[in-house]
Amino acid sequence: MKEFKDYPLDKVVTEVNARISAIIAGGGTAYVHQKWTCRHCGSRQTMADRNTFHRSGRCEECNQITIIDKCNYLFVMGRIG
């Protein structure tokens, strides 16, 4: 099973809030998608909801539910105009 870099959920949310606030303060735009690893099959998953962090998720590969206490994120940023 491949290891992915996942970090404690509360620390990830704190970091994301700070990064998005800094981008917005500078006149840009940003959003994130939560990434997590299925504890059952090891598949890497990405939540569809923007700027929302979940505490559990259903794996698209094995259909099992994973309790998410560690995760990471996909950060997307841009500029206005």
N, C-alpha and C positions, 0 to 999 in steps of 0.2 A: 504494500500500500504506500503510495507516494505521500510524503509529508508536505503540507502547505503551511505557510506562515499565518497562523491565526492568533489573535490577541484577546485578552479579556474584554468582553462586550462593553462594560462601562467605560473602560479606557478608550476604546475605539470611538464610542459616541462622543466623548469629551473632545477627542482630537478632531473628529469630523466637524463638530459645531464650531470649533475655533478656526479651522481652515476655511469653512464656508463663510463665516462672518468676516474674515480678513479679505476674501475675494470680493464679497459684496461691498465692503467698505471702500475697496479700490475701484469700484465701478464695474466689476465683472459679474459673471453669473457662474453658478456651480451647483452640482447635485451629485449624489452618491447612490450606489446600489450596494446592498449588503452581500458579501460573499461568505460562504461557509462550507465546511466539509462534512459530508454525511458520515456519521459514526458507524453506520452499518456496512456500507460498501466502499467508502473512501472517495466517492465522487465529489467533485467540486461543483457547488451550486451557486447561483446568483438569483437573488430575489428580484422580482419584477417591479416592486414598489420603489419609487424614488424617495430618498430622504426618510426612509422608515426602517427601523431595525426591529427584527422579530426575535422572540425568545425560543421559537421552535419553527421547524419547517419540514415539509414533505419532500423527500428526494424524488427527482424526476427519473432517476435510473432504477432504484429498487423499490420505490413507493413506501418506504418506511419513514416514520417521523423521528426527527432528531431534535433533542433539546439543545439549543444553541447558547453556550456560555462563553464561547470564543469564536471570533469571526475576523473578517477584514472587510475591505470595501473597494469598489471601483469608483474612482474620483473623476468626474467629467466637469471641465470648466471651459468658459468662453468669454467673449467680450460683448458688451452691448454696442450696437451700431457698427 
